[in-house]
């Protein structure tokens, strides 16, 4: 079996790499790269794993992912069903302020932007009230050429820096991403197993066998490298799936159907775990989401 790298190499023939994709699903393995990544999810839903945190993503979201932060955009299960009408679309920019662009980011005029990136080194999500403006700038950079690409990036970062109240950190500042390549590959395989099977029942023995560890050794390893117990991580993935399903309208907001699809075999347990993760009941979560959506629509 081919061993997939944990650290991906981004081409360095340009100062800013632009990529627009339309695929059945996102790249499904945990990975990292030296570059910052700015991604606009044009179409698609799933779970973003970023460092030791996870959150649901959906169409329209914009994320900035810090350099060398392990991350994974895991598309929802329906994107792996082989439906030709089901696909993801995204536009991403990659840049390295400590690599080929180091001289630029060391200029006095770039001090505010450089400090902003350092203070938010793991990245963040752009709040919805700003996503339309930011995605427009991302597309402009994607279609630009020559020096216009650099000028566009500076304008984009300057605008994001000015809206600091409109960003949501991706993971806690205490997170440590010092993971060796071999450990990263092993962790990626574990995460892939969970992400590919969370809608089914996964026993501790199943995941520890897949990782070639005893259950006790696996629990220690997983907690050390993710900051989560296996159960809390699995519940988080399932609840993110449920959040996407509840707000997509594809299941008619039927809570029981959403719960079973996400891997819960008890509605009572689903409701309990959902509230412990989100702080709300499923119905209250949907009501809050719909209220925010209406406000954003009126503001746009």
C-alpha positions in Angstrom: 0.0 0.0 0.0 1.3 3.4 -0.9 2.3 5.6 2.1 0.9 9.1 1.6 3.1 11.9 2.8 2.0 14.0 5.8 3.9 17.1 4.7 2.8 18.1 1.2 5.1 20.1 -1.1 3.4 23.1 -2.8 5.1 24.2 -6.1 7.4 27.1 -5.4 7.6 28.5 -9.0 5.3 31.4 -8.0 5.1 33.6 -4.9 1.4 33.0 -4.6 -0.1 29.7 -5.8 -3.7 29.8 -6.9 -5.9 26.7 -7.2 -9.5 26.2 -8.3 -10.9 22.7 -8.0 -14.1 20.8 -8.8 -13.8 17.2 -7.5 -16.1 14.5 -6.1 -14.7 15.3 -2.6 -11.8 17.1 -0.9 -8.4 15.5 -0.4 -9.3 13.1 2.4 -6.0 12.7 4.4 -4.6 14.8 7.2 -1.7 16.8 6.0 0.3 20.0 6.4 2.4 22.4 4.3 4.7 25.3 5.0 2.4 27.7 3.2 -0.6 29.6 4.6 -3.8 28.5 2.8 -6.8 30.7 2.1 -9.8 28.6 1.0 -13.2 29.7 -0.2 -15.6 26.7 -0.2 -17.8 27.5 -3.1 -19.7 24.2 -2.9 -19.6 21.3 -0.4 -20.2 20.3 3.2 -18.3 18.4 5.8 -15.9 18.6 8.8 -12.7 20.7 8.9 -10.1 19.2 11.2 -7.6 21.9 12.1 -4.9 21.1 14.7 -6.8 19.8 17.7 -10.1 21.4 16.8 -12.9 20.4 14.4 -15.8 22.4 13.0 -18.4 22.0 10.3 -17.9 23.7 7.0 -20.5 24.4 4.3 -20.8 26.2 1.0 -19.7 29.8 1.2 -17.3 29.4 4.1 -13.8 31.1 4.0 -10.9 29.8 6.0 -7.3 30.9 6.5 -5.1 27.9 7.6 -1.8 28.7 9.2 1.5 27.3 7.8 2.4 23.8 9.1 -1.0 23.3 10.8 -2.2 19.7 10.3 -5.6 19.9 8.7 -8.2 18.0 6.7 -11.4 19.0 4.9 -13.4 15.8 5.2 -16.4 15.8 2.9 -19.7 14.4 4.1 -20.3 10.7 3.3 -22.7 11.4 0.4 -19.7 12.9 -1.6 -18.2 9.4 -1.6 -21.3 7.7 -2.9 -20.3 8.0 -6.6 -23.1 10.4 -7.5 -21.9 12.4 -10.6 -24.1 15.3 -9.6 -22.5 15.6 -6.2 -19.2 17.5 -6.1 -17.2 20.0 -4.2 -15.9 23.3 -5.6 -13.2 25.5 -3.9 -10.7 28.2 -4.7 -7.5 28.4 -2.6 -4.5 30.6 -2.4 -1.1 29.5 -0.9 1.6 31.8 0.2 4.6 31.5 2.6 5.5 34.7 4.5 8.7 33.0 5.9 9.7 31.5 2.5 9.9 33.1 -0.9 7.9 36.1 0.4 10.0 36.6 3.5 11.7 39.8 2.2 8.3 41.3 1.4 6.8 40.5 4.8 9.9 42.0 6.5 9.3 45.5 5.0 8.2 48.2 7.5 5.0 48.7 5.6 4.1 45.1 6.2 4.7 45.1 9.9 1.0 45.3 10.9 0.0 42.4 8.5 3.0 40.3 9.6 2.2 40.8 13.3 -1.4 39.9 12.6 -0.4 36.6 11.0 2.0 35.8 13.8 -0.7 36.5 16.4 -3.1 34.2 14.6 -0.6 31.7 13.4 -2.9 28.7 13.4 -5.5 30.4 11.2 -9.1 31.3 11.5 -12.5 31.3 9.9 -14.0 34.5 8.3 -17.4 35.4 9.8 -20.3 35.2 7.4 -20.9 38.9 7.2 -17.5 39.3 5.5 -17.3 36.2 3.3 -18.9 37.7 0.2 -16.3 40.5 0.1 -13.4 38.2 0.8 -14.4 35.6 -1.8 -14.6 38.3 -4.4 -11.0 39.3 -3.6 -9.9 35.7 -3.7 -11.4 35.2 -7.2 -9.8 38.5 -8.4 -6.4 37.2 -7.3 -7.0 33.8 -9.0 -7.7 35.5 -12.3 -4.8 38.1 -11.9 -1.3 37.7 -13.3 2.1 39.2 -12.7 2.6 41.8 -10.0 -1.2 42.2 -9.7 -1.3 38.8 -7.8 1.1 40.2 -5.1 -0.8 43.5 -4.9 -4.1 41.6 -4.7 -2.7 39.4 -1.8 -1.5 42.5 0.1 -4.9 44.2 -0.3 -6.7 41.0 0.8 -4.6 40.5 3.9 -4.8 44.2 4.8 -8.6 43.9 4.6 -8.7 40.8 6.7 -6.4 42.4 9.3 -8.8 45.3 9.6 -11.8 43.1 10.4 -10.3 41.3 13.4 -13.7 41.2 15.1 -14.8 39.1 12.1 -12.5 36.2 12.6 -12.9 33.0 14.6 -9.7 31.1 15.6 -9.4 27.6 14.2 -7.7 26.1 17.3 -6.5 27.2 20.7 -3.2 29.2 21.0 -1.8 26.5 23.3 -1.9 23.9 20.5 1.5 22.5 19.6 1.9 21.2 16.0 5.4 19.7 16.5 4.7 16.4 14.8 7.3 14.3 13.0 6.7 13.1 9.5 6.3 9.5 10.6 4.0 10.4 13.5 2.0 12.5 11.1 1.5 9.6 8.7 0.4 7.3 11.5 -2.0 9.9 12.8 -3.4 10.6 9.3 -4.1 6.9 8.9 -6.0 6.8 12.3 -8.0 9.9 11.4 -8.8 8.5 8.0 -10.2 5.3 9.6 -12.4 7.3 11.9 -13.6 9.7 9.2 -14.4 6.8 6.9 -16.3 4.8 9.5 -17.9 7.2 12.0 -21.4 6.6 10.7 -21.0 3.0 11.8 -20.3 1.7 15.3 -16.5 1.8 16.0 -15.3 -0.1 19.1 -12.1 0.9 20.8 -10.7 -2.5 19.8 -11.5 -1.8 16.1 -9.5 1.5 16.0 -6.6 0.2 18.1 -6.3 -2.8 15.8 -6.3 -0.5 12.8 -3.5 1.5 14.4 -1.6 -1.7 15.4 -1.7 -0.8 19.1 -3.2 -2.1 22.3 -6.3 -0.3 23.4 -4.4 1.3 26.3 -1.5 2.4 24.1 -3.8 3.8 21.5 -5.8 5.9 24.1 -2.6 7.4 25.4 -1.3 8.1 21.8 -4.5 9.6 20.6 -4.9 11.9 23.6 -1.3 13.1 23.3 -1.5 14.0 19.6 -5.1 15.3 19.3 -5.9 16.6 22.8 -9.1 14.5 22.6 -10.1 11.1 24.0 -11.2 8.8 21.2 -14.8 9.0 22.3 -14.9 12.8 22.5 -13.2 13.0 19.0 -15.7 10.5 17.5 -18.6 12.3 19.0 -17.3 15.6 17.7 -17.1 14.3 14.2 -20.6 12.8 14.4 -22.1 16.0 15.8 -20.4 18.1 13.0 -22.1 15.7 10.5 -25.4 16.2 12.3 -25.0 20.0 12.3 -24.5 20.0 8.5 -27.5 17.7 8.0 -29.8 19.7 10.2 -29.0 23.0 8.4 -28.9 21.7 4.9 -32.6 20.9 4.6 -31.8 17.7 2.7 -33.3 15.5 5.4 -36.2 17.7 6.1 -34.6 18.5 9.5 -35.8 15.1 10.8 -33.8 14.8 13.9 -34.0 11.0 14.2 -32.8 10.5 10.6 -30.0 12.9 11.2 -28.9 11.1 14.3 -28.8 7.7 12.8 -27.0 9.0 9.7 -24.3 10.4 11.9 -23.7 7.1 13.7 -25.9 7.4 16.8 -28.1 4.4 17.6 -30.1 6.2 20.3 -32.0 9.5 20.0 -31.6 10.1 23.7 -27.9 9.7 23.5 -27.7 11.9 20.4 -29.6 14.7 22.1 -27.4 14.5 25.2 -24.1 14.5 23.2 -25.4 17.2 20.8 -26.1 19.5 23.7 -22.8 18.8 25.4 -20.9 19.7 22.2 -22.9 22.6 21.0 -24.5 23.9 24.1 -27.9 23.7 22.5 -30.6 21.1 21.7 -30.8 20.1 18.0 -34.0 22.1 17.5 -32.6 25.2 19.2 -29.5 24.9 17.0 -31.6 24.9 13.9 -33.6 27.9 15.1 -30.4 29.8 15.9 -28.9 29.0 12.5 -32.0 30.0 10.6 -32.1 33.3 12.5 -28.5 34.1 11.7 -29.1 33.2 8.1 -32.0 35.6 7.8 -29.9 38.4 9.3 -27.1 37.8 6.9 -29.4 37.7 4.0 -30.9 41.1 5.0 -27.4 42.5 5.4 -26.2 41.4 2.0 
